[in-house]
Amino acid sequence: MTKILWAETADICCIRAEGHAGYNPGNDIVCAAISALMQTLYAAMESVCHAMVAERHSDGRMFVVAYKEGAGKREIETLFRGILCGLTLIAEEYADCVQMERLMHDCGRGQ
């Protein structure tokens, strides 16, 4: 199962996805969809929003945090919430494979 932990505060927005969905090992569309959204979040935060953003990943784990700073704060929030919407739709459609949890603090900054 993939667990997606996310948080948004006044200063940061972050998402951490960990674990393999197990939908179809070796050809897992659920893992691929989550990975694509997470990579899009990181790339767009950096190249479109020009946000200060950090990313860490390893097999079965990815963490993205963006710092809300300057004039791009609204764009950062909009992009984050759009990606979060996509992840939520995946979690709803594949509830046996994906669990989402909102944290009331940051995402552990990649721990």
N, C-alpha and C positions, 0 to 999 in steps of 0.2 A: 504494500500500500504506500502511496505517496502522501506525505503530510505536508500541507502548505500552511506555514505560519506567516502572518502579516501584521503590520502595525503602521499607523500613521499618527504622527504627533505634529506639533507646531513646527518642528525643526527638521524632521526626517520622514521618509516613507521607506519601508523595507518589506521585502518578501523573501522567505526562505522555503525552498522546496527540498524535501529529502525523502529518500526511499524510492523504490521502483514500484510502479503501479501494479505490475503483474497481470495486466490485461491479456497480453499475448507475448510472453518472453521471447526475445530475439526479433520480434516484429511488433513492438508495442506502440500503437497509435496514441495511447493516452500519455505515455512518457514523452513521445515525440512532440505532441501538442503542447505540453507543459514546458518542455525545454525550449521550443520555438518562441513561446510567449516570454519566457524569462530572458532569453537572449535578445529578443526584440526590445524588452524593457531596458536592459542595460545599454544597448547600442543607441536607442533613440534618446535616452536620458543624456547620453554623452554627446551625440552628434546633432540632435534636433533641439534639445532644451539647453544644451551647454551647461548641464548641471555638474556639480562635483558629485561623482558617483563611484562607488566601489563594488567590485564583484569578486566572488570566490566560487570556485566550483571544483568538484571531484566527481568520481563515479557515483551517481545516484544522489547528488547534492549540489544545489546552487543557491547562492545568496546574493541579493542585490539591495544596496542601500543608496538612496539619493538624498542629498542634503538640500533643503529648501532655502535657497539664498537668492537675493537680488530680484531683478525684474522678471526672471523666468519662473517665479514661484507658482504662478497659476498654471503655466504649461506643465510643470513638473507634476502638480496635483492632478491635472486632467489626464496626462499620460498614465500615471500610476493607477488611477481609478478605472481607466479604460482596460488596462491589462488585467487588473483585479476582476473586472467584470467577466472577461474571457475565462480566467481561471475558475471563477465561480460557476460559470456555465458548464465547464468540463467536470467540476466536482459534482454538480447536480446530475449530469447525464451518466456519470460513471461513479456513483456513490460507493460502490463496492471496492473501488480502486483508489479513490482520492478523498482525503479528509482535509477540510479547511478550518483554521482556527484564528480568530482575531486576538491579538495580544494587546494588553493595555499599556505596554511599554515597548521599547525597541525590540527588534528581532534577535537580540544577542550579538549583533554586529559580526556574524559569521562564525561564532564559536562552534 
